[in-house]
Amino acid sequence: MTILDLITMARKNLWRTRLRTLLTLIGVIIGIGALISMVSFGIGLEKNITQKFKSNDLFTSLTISAKAFNFKSGPRNKTQQDQSAQSSVPLNDSLIAVLQKRPEVAIAYPRLNVPVRAALSKDTAATNIGSLPMAMAQYPPYNQLYAGHYFSSDTALEAIVSLSFLQALGYEVVSKERKGNYQQTDTSLTLAAADTIIGKTLVLFSVSLKSTSPFALMGGIENAIDEKETRVKIVGILKEEQFAGPTLREEIILPINTAKRLPSLGFDKVSDLINNKNKGNQYTSIYVKTKSMDDLNQLKKFLDHQKINYFAIDDGLAEMKKAFLILDSVLGIIGLISLLVAGFGIVNTMLMSIMERTREIGIMKAVGGKNKDIRMIFFFEAGFIGLVGAFGGIALGYGLTRVANLIVNNQYLKNADEFVDLFSFPWWLIGGSVLFSIIISLLAGLYPAIRASSIHPIDALRQTG
């Protein structure tokens, strides 16, 4: 009996009981549809977050800091067991110069972080100031701003702000092209086109010390601390970050030399003020961008050898992949349960078919049919159900995910600038679903096939009806 004969017989036998076959197929389709849609959601979530990190060019960068950091325990405290976690190399301009000379480094600059109170028109909000050199203009996400342009120089009194910070100031900012059909989410905010924000003056209020002497505090806090005003022009607006978790950058960014001139306290802890510790040229952290991911690994080896602490996003990539693997496994198990239920439906269909075709099986054996041929007939019938059910399930799963995408984007992300695809269908998921469905169906047809082949031809021929 050829494979073509087996396929033809399987199709005809299933068509004879098409209602029962259809109901069994529906179970397989639902099982595969649930499996593929749930797993594709986990894959899509991982893909969106990874692409967001790549779009921010985070896999070729690291931050050198005074204290060590690991993804399992977070920043370490300086305890007796962890004295070595504190970097012995001062984070200053000399270290930056050394880093800039290394062949794998594209750019290195200090991370300045100054707390300020910012005012735009009548509204104010508290935040932290970040800084960037002119060289960062060529790297994402600063080469593709939501609106406006990058700084004109390292000393310009200019600023790039984020959309979320503008919301904190009372503005819901949209592009000029989308303002006409934009659906405002918060009516308490002022709807404004992005080009109307560009060019506005942002007033920054930062705190500085009048005196570094701790005795100045005895006369009152106002005698030791003063609030200074700095005016900058908004020249650019950052794109909104999606699937990035906590914000990956500061809300307000100034040119690096402008940020250095910004009045500030110059200390991180009150104890530094009391002990009269002036950091001077020492920074809390240094940002380094390499030319490639291979260069990043080379730089890590150098920093490890020098016992310089650093934090890199790609160090947490393995931990992140473990988390997504657990998520995909949980979602896959939920979908697998539906498919296993469909497998019992296949067993039931095959057993009912054997009862109805007992006399037919006896005739096939009487004319020379072998047990192997009988088993193969039922195997092919079960496999045919699994194959058709797999393609139907893939179509169902894909259709459901498209509908879910439209609902989420239209209802919850309706003001996003780009359509967010929450699901991903790699080729291995499609092929694996088909293969898995056929395997489950064949396993479900194993017992009915063995039972059909074990029927004695004389007993089968004696059966009437």
N, C-alpha and C positions, 0 to 999 in steps of 0.2 A: 504494500500500500504506500503510494507516494505521498509526499508532503502536500501536493496540490489536491490529491484526493481527500486527505484529512481536513484540509481547510474547507473544501467544498461541503463535506459531510457536516462539519461543525457548524457552518453557516446555515445549512438547511435544517439541521436538528434544532438549533436555537430559534430559527424563524417559526418552526411549528408551534412552539410555546412562547410566542413573541411577547405576550402580556407579562408572563412571569419573568422572561428574560429582560424585558424593559425595566421592571421593578428592581431586579437585581443590579442592572446597569446603573440605575439611579443611585443606588447605595454606593457603588464604586465611584461614580462621578462626584458625589457629595464628599466622600472620603478623600479622594485625590484633590478636589477643589479646596477643602479645608486645609489639607496638608501643605499644598503649594502656596496658598495665600498667606498662611501664618509664617512659614519659613521665609517667604519672600519679604515679609514685613521686617523680620529681624535682619535679613541681609540688606534691605534698603536703608534701614536705620544706621547700620554700620557704615554703609557706603556714603550716606549723606554726611555723617560726622567726620569720616576720614577725608572726604573731599573738601569739607570746610577747613580742616587743618591744613590740607595741601594748598587750598586757595589763599590761605594766610601765610603760606611759605614757612610753616612751623616745623617741618621735618628736616630743614636745613639750618636750624638755628638753635641756640641754647642761651641760657642766662647764667652767668657766673655770679655766685652769691657768697656771702660770708659764712653762711651755715649750710651744712649738707641737707639734702632733701631726698627722701625716697617715697615711692608711691604707696607703700603699704602703711607707713607710720607717719607720713607727713614731715614737716620741719622738725628737726631734732632739737631738744633742749640741751643746754650746755650743762651736763651732769658730770660726775666724776668718771663714769664709764665712757663718756663721749666727749672728752676734752679735745680729741683729735678732729672732731667734726667741724670745729671752728677753723676757718682757713687762716694759715699763717702768712699768706701772701697778701699784702695790702691791695685793695681794689682802687687803684689810682691811675693817673694818666700814663705813668711809666708802664704799667701792665698793659694798658690799651695799646701803647706804642709797640710793645713786644708782640702782641696778638696781630696787629696790623701788618707786621713784617712776615708773618707766617704765610706760606704759599696757598694753604687751603682756606684762608680767611678772606671773605669778600669785604666785610665791614665790621667794625667793632666800635661801640660808643657807650657811654654811661647811661644807665636808666635813672633819670631824675624824676622824683615823685614829690610834688609840693601840694599840700592841702590848701585849697582856696575857696572863696565864696565868689561865685560868678553872677553877674547881673546883665541881663539883656532887656533893655527898656525898663519896665518897672518890676520885673520878676527876678528873683535870685534863687540860686541853688548851690549847695555845697558839694564839692567833688575834689578830685585830685588831678593835678596837671601832669601830663606826660611830655616827652620831648623826642624829636627826631632830627637827624642831620639831613642835609640836602641829598646825600647819596641814596637815601631810602626811597626817593621819588620813583625809582625804576622798579621797585619790588612791590608785589601784592601785599595787602589790598590797597596800598597808597597810590598805585598807578592806575587804579580804576575807582575813583571816588563816585559817590552818589551824585554829587553836584560840585561845581567849582573846580579849583585846581590846587596844586601843591604850593608850598611856600616859595617865595621869590628868592630868599637867601636865608642863611643860618642866623642872621641878626635881625630879620624883619619882625616888626610888631604885628604878626599875623597868627591866626589860629585855625586849626581844623577841629570840628566838633562832630559828635555823633548824633544820630537821630534820637536815641533814647534820652540824651542830655537835653536836647531841644524840647522834648516832651516834658521833662522836669521843669523847664522854664515856661511851659504853657503853650508850646507850639506843636501842632501836628503837621509835619512837613511832608509834602509830596512833590513829585516832579511836575513841571508846568504842563506836560502832555497829559498827565493822568488826573489833574485836579478837577476837570469837568465831570468825570464819572466816578470819582473817588467816594467811597462810602465811609464817612467818618465814624470812628469807633467810640470816641469820647467827645461829647458836645461841650464839655467844659474847657476844651482846648481850642485854641485859635488855629483854624485851617489856613496854612500858608504855603505858597509855592516856594520851591527850593531857591530859585533865583532871587526871591525877595529877601531871603536871609543872607545870601552872599553879599558881603560889603558892609553889613551892620557892625557896629562897634560893640565889643564884648568887654565889660569892665571886670577886672580880676582884683579881688581884695585878698591879700596874703599877709600873714603875720610875721613880723620880724622883731628882733631883740634891740632894745635901746641900749642895754648894758649887759655884758656877760657876767657881771659880778652877782653872786647869789645874794649879797646883801641888798641889792636893788629891790628885791621882792619885799623887804621889810617895810618899804614905803608904800606898798600897794602894787597890784599886778599891772596897773596902768603906767607905773613908772618904769617897768622893765620890758613891757611888750607894746608894740605899736602896729597898727594896721596900715599897710601901704596899698595904694591904688595903681594898677597898671592897665592901660587901655590897648586892646589889640583888635585887629579887623578880622572878621570871619571870612576866610578865602575858600574853604572847602568843607564838605559834609561827608562823613564816612557812611558806607553802606551798612545796613542792619545785619547783624550776625544771626543766622539761624542754625540750629543744631550744634551750637558751639558751647552749650552750658553756660557757665559764668563768663562774663565779658573777657575777651582776650586782650583788650587794650584799654587805655585810659579814655575818658569821655572828652577831654580837651587836650589837644596836642599842640605844642609850640615848637618853633625852631630851637635847636639845641642851645645855641648861645643866648637866645632870648630867655630861655628857661633858666640858664645859669645865672642871669642877671636878676631874675625875679626875687624880690625880698622873701626870705624864709627864716625860720628859727635856726636851722642848721644843726638840729639834733633830733634823734628818734625817741629818746627816753628822757624822763625828768631827771634821772640820775646823772645823765650826761651834763645837764645844766648845773646841777648841784656840784658835781665834781669838776666843772669848768672844762669839759672835754670838747675841744673844737676839732671836728673831723678834717676841716680844711679841704685838701685835695682828695680825700678818700670817699669813695662812693659805696652805696649799699649793694649795688648790683651793676653788672656790665652785660650788655646784650651783644651777642656775636652771631653773625650770619656767615655760613660757609658757602662755597661755590657749588657743592653737591652733597648728597647724603654720604658718599664715600669719604669726602673731605671732613664731614662732621665726625665720622668714626675716628679718623686720624687725629683730629683736634681733641677728642675725648681722651685718647691715649696720652697725648701730651699733657693735658690738664691733670689726669690721674697721676702721671709721673711727677708732676710738680706739686701734687697734693692740693690742688685748687678745686674747690667745690663748685658744682654746676647743676643746673636743672635743664633737662631736655625733654620735649614732648615725646620724642620717639622712644625714650626709656619706658614710658608708660604704655607704649603700643602693645606690647605683649600682654600686659595686664588687661588692657581694654579688649583685646581679642579673646581672652579667656572669658570675660564678662559676656561678650556677644555670643560666644560658643555656648555658654550656659543658657542664654536667652533663646538662641535658635533651637537648642535641645528641648527646652520646655515647650516652646511653640510647636516643634515637630512631634513631640509626644502627644499633645492635644489632638493634632491632626491625625496621628497614627491610630488613635483610639477609634475615630470614625471609620478609618479604612479597615481596621480589624473587625468592626461590626459588619461592614460590607462583606468581608471574607466569610463570615458565618452565613450570610445570605447566599453566597455562591455555593457553599456546602449544601445548604437546604435545597437550592435549585437543582444541583447535580443529583442528589439523593432522590428527589421527586422524579427526575428524568429517568433514573435507573428503574424505579418502580413501574413507570409507565412503559418502559422499553425492554422489560425483562424478556418477553417472547422474541423481540427483534434481536436481542443479544444472543439468545439461544440459537436462532436461525443462522446468524453469522458464524457461530462456533461450529454448528453442524455442517456447514459448507466449507469448513477449513480455516475459519478465522482463528488466529492465535490470541492468547491472553495479552501479548504485547500490543497487538493491534487494537484490542478493546480498550486497553489503558490509554493508548495514544489518542483515541477518539475523544475520550472524556477530558484528557489533558488539553487537547486543542480547543475544546469547547470552553473550558475554564480560562485558558490563556487568551482566547478571543474576547471573552467578557472583560478580562483585565486590560487588554490592549485598547479596545474601544472605550472602556471606562476611563482609561488614562488620558486619552485625547479629549474626551468630553470633560474630565475633571480639570485639565489644564485650561481649556476654554472657559469653564465656569470660574475657576480661580482668577484667571486674567481679567475676565469681565467684572467680577466683584471688586477686584483691586482698582480697576479704572473708575468704577462708580465711587468707591471710597475716596480715591484721589480727588475726584471732582467735588465731592461733598466737603472734604477737609479744606481744599483750596478756596472754594467759594464761600464757605461759612466761617472758617477760622483763620485762613490765610488769604482772605480776599484782597487785602491791601498790599500783599507781598509783590515785589517787583518781578519775581521769577516764579514759574510754576514749579512746585515742590513735588517730586515723585517719591512717595513714601515707600514704594515697593520696588524690588529689583528681581529680575528673572534671568540669572546667568544660565549658560547652556547646560551646565552640569545639573542644575535643579530640574530643568525640563527633561533631560535624558534620564536622570535618576528617578524622577517621578514615574516615567513610563516603565522603566525596568523594575522599579519597586512594585508597581501595580501588577505587572505580569507575574512576578515572583510570588506575591501574596495570593494571587488567583490560582497559580499552579499548586501552591501549598494547600489552598482550600480545596482544590480538586483532587488532591492525592488520595485521600481516603475513599471518596466515591469511585475513583478510577480503579483502585485495588478491589473494591467491593464488586464493581461491575465485572471485572475480569475473573473473579472467583466464582461466578454463577455457573452451575453445572448445566450443560446444554439440555439434558433430558428433563431436569426439573423446570427449566425455562420453557421448553416446548409443551410441557403438560399444563402450563398456566393458560387459562382462557381469558378472553376479553382484552 
